[in-house]
């Protein structure tokens, strides 16, 4: 009887279903599996290739069609927050012997503010958010996409890694938050479930913990603290409680 009342309320008051309302309340606790990420990357590239009517894949068209796909890939593999990544400068990016490194600091946020007062509310979440993130991309295809993307970034010489684009130009200003937020709906339509960009941060942390636990020779406590620092969290307990998907650990560890 209670369920019938709730269904009636959500249907006629919000034009939705009870199950959808419940799912949306948990969407920030969702995660995305790596095989799903491949589907999402393909969907984003296809969408943006069609959006900009791209026929020949030169450097500038590669940037247009792959910029948001690279954004998704990096969210998954470096665990950054959306606006931390959106505000990164090209000077924050480094190649390392084992992969990549990215500095997350105030510099990009300050330059965003210089270009637009609308960005005044953006910034590092707390003191621990300032950090250097080191990571590797274990998917060979994603690695090639990211390598070509950053090679093009260096050729263009723009200050920001992720710049606003249209059919005619690649601008010097950072990609707008609305352009990035459009990915939320595309992700939900592609996977047919409630996921958001922040789900990739959940995925990064859950996959990282699974790798730590799968390595019997690792110093688990030390590596959990290092993961906490890498994600800009002040407390490992908070990180584990808010981001770790324990119900998926066993499944992921088998593949590690």
N, C-alpha and C positions, 0 to 999 in steps of 0.2 A: 504493500500500500504506500509506504514512504517513497519507494523508488518510482512509483507511478506519479506521485505528486511532484517529485523533483524533475522527472522527465517532462511533465506538463509545464512546469515553471520555465525550464531552460528552452523548451521548444517555442513557447509563445512569447516569452519575454526577450530571448536572445537569439532566436532562430538557430539554435544549435541543439546538440544532444547531451545528455548527462555524461556519457562516456567521453565525449570530446572535451567537455569542461574539466573533467578529472584529468585527462591526458595533458591538457594545457597547463594545469597547475603543477605538473611534474616535468614539463618539457626541459627545464634547466637541469634536471637530474638525468637527462638522457645521455647516451653516448653513441658513437658511430663506429662500426667495425671497419677494418681496413678494406675488406672487399666492397663494402658500401661506399667507401671513399673513392674507389676507382670509378664506380658508377656516377658519383656526384661530379667528379672532375670531368668526365666525358660529357655530362649533361651541361655543365657550365661552359665548357669550350664550344660545344655545339650551339648553345643559346647565344653566346657573344659573337661567334662567327657569323651567325645569321643576323644578329642585331646590327652589325656593322657592314653587312653585305660583302664579306671578305671572300674573294675568289683566289687570289694569289697570296701565299704565306711568306711575305718578306718580313724583315725585322720589325717594322712598325706594326704590321698587321698581326704578327705573332704576339707582340706586346698587348695589342687590343684584345685579341681572342683568348689569351692565356693569363692575363693579369689577375683576374678574380679566381681562376683555378689555382694559381700559385699561392694566392692568399689562403685558400682552403688547405692546401698542402702544408704550408708553414704553420698554420694554426695547429694542425695535427702533430707535426714533428718538433715544434719548439715550445708548444704549450702556452704561448703568449695570450694575453687578453686582446680582444678585437681592436681597441683603440691604441693599445701599445704597438701592435703590428702596423696599423694604418698610419701611424705617425713616424715610422722609422725612416731615417735618412740613409742614403746610400753609403755614407761614411760610417754608419753603424754596423755594416755588414763585412764579414771577414771569411776568407777561406782558411781552414786549418788542415793539419795532416790527416785528421780522422773525419773531416766533414766540414761543418760550418760553425760560425759564431756570430751572435748578434747582441749588440749592446742595447739595453733598454734603459733610457734615461729621459731627462726633461728636455733635451735639445730639440727633438722633433716637435714636441708639444708647443714649445716657445715659437718655433717658426710657423707652425700652423696658426697660432694666435696672431702673429704678425700679419698673416695674409687674410685672416677673417676673424672678426670679433665673435662670430657665432661659435668658435671653438673655445671660448673662454672657460667653459665648464669642464674641459677635457684636461687630464693630467694623470700623473702616476697615482695609483690608488692609495699607497702608503709608502713609508720609508723603505721597506723591504722590497718594493717593486723595482727599485733601481738595481740592475744586475746585468751580468753577461751570461747569455744562454749559449751553450755549446751543444750541438746535436748532429746526428747523421740521418740520412734518408735511405732506408733500406730497400725501397722500391726502385729498381733501376730506371723504369720509365719516368717516374716522378723526378728522379735525380737529374735525368737529361733535360726535362722541362725546366727545372729550376736553374740548371747551369746555363741553358740558353737564355733564359729570361734575364738573369743577372749580367750575362755578357752584353745583352742589348741595353740594359740599364747603364752600364759603364760607357757604352758607345754614345748614348744619348746625353749623358752628363747631367741629368736632372738631380736636384737635391733630394727629392723624396723617391723611395722605392716604388710606391704605389701611387701613380698619378691619375688624375681625372682624364678621361679620353672621350672623343666622339668620332664621327666618321671622317673628320678632316684633320684633327689635331690630337697631339698628346701634350697636355698642359703641364706647367711647372707646379701647379698647386696639387695638394694631396687629393686622392680620390675621396669623394664625399662619403659621409657616413650612410646616407640614403642609398647610394650605389652599392655599398657593401651589404647593407641590411636587406636589400632585395634578395639576397642569396637565401635568407631564411625561408621565404615562401617557396623558392625553387627547390631547396633541399627537401622540404616537406612534401611537395608535389612529386618529387622524384622517388623518394623512399616510402611515400604513402604512410608516414607516421610523424609524430610531433618531435622534431629535432630543430635545433637552432645552432648558430655559429658557436656559441659557448659550449655546445656538446663536444666539440673537437678538443677543447681544453680538458674536459672530463675523459675523453678517449686517450689523450696523451698521458695523463696521470695514471689511468688504469692500466694501459699497456706498459708503462714504465715500471710500475710496481710488479706486474706479472713477470717482466724480465728479471727484476731483482730477485724475486722468489724462485724463479726457475734456475737461477745460477747458484748452485749449492756451495760454490767457493766464495761467494760475495759476502762482504760485511754488511748484512741487511740493515742494521740500525744506521750505520754511517751513510749508506747510499740513500736511505729514506730521507735523512736530513739534507743531503745534497740535492735530492729531488725537490724538497721543500724550498730550498734557496733558489733553485733554478726556476721555479714557478712563481717566485715572488710572494710566497706565503710566510707568515711570521711564526706559525705553529704547525708542526707535522700532524698533530691530532685534528686540528681544524681542516687541514688539507685532506686527510683520510676520511673524515666524516662527511665533508661536503662534495668531494670529487671522486672518491674511489668507489667503483661499482663491484662490490665483493661478489655479487651473484654471477658475474661474468668471468671472474678470475680463473677458475678451474678450466673453463673453455679456452681462454687465451693462453694460459700456461702450456697447454698441450701443443700449441703451435710455436712456442718460443724455442 
